[in-house]
């Protein structure tokens, strides 16, 4: 079956005595091993987020599956996605609102205060504050979801995500460009990007985001 994986069947893999690859070689290795799984995951994410109200749970489940990929753990796409989707509701919705609401409010504040600052410099202060909130939330979110996928609660994951977002911004910037940037470009290129969005348009950016933050999380958590 398309959504089932036979772990008893011989196939490509990583030899136990083989040195761990890093950088681009490691990412290419993950793509080679998990290319079919990424397509399955992308389709599952699209189908499960169609009701819109289930989008937070779908995002959380996709992150959980991709996290297993970058940690070189066995992935049964349907099983692990369904498990994370059904069991992660209490985590998925608070996590979604803790990221989406500050990002949306800060973005609106940036636009509003920038217009007001043209008439009075006093509005530059709240403008700068909104930019800081937007950037910190954006960078912290790239660590937040992977930490949640490791079994932490929202409260346990929030503080280290904020600390790493502020203290290790380079990897977070790369992760944000890979995850949010690619998705935004695909949306802007709609409808030309429809085939890409249907096949790997959400799972691939998610993989990129997790790939860039994995070494930082391994070192500090």
Helices and strands as residue ranges (DSSP letters): H 23-49, H 55-70, H 77-87, H 89-117, G 121-123, H 124-149, H 154-167, H 169-176, I 177-181, H 182-188, H 194-199, H 203-220
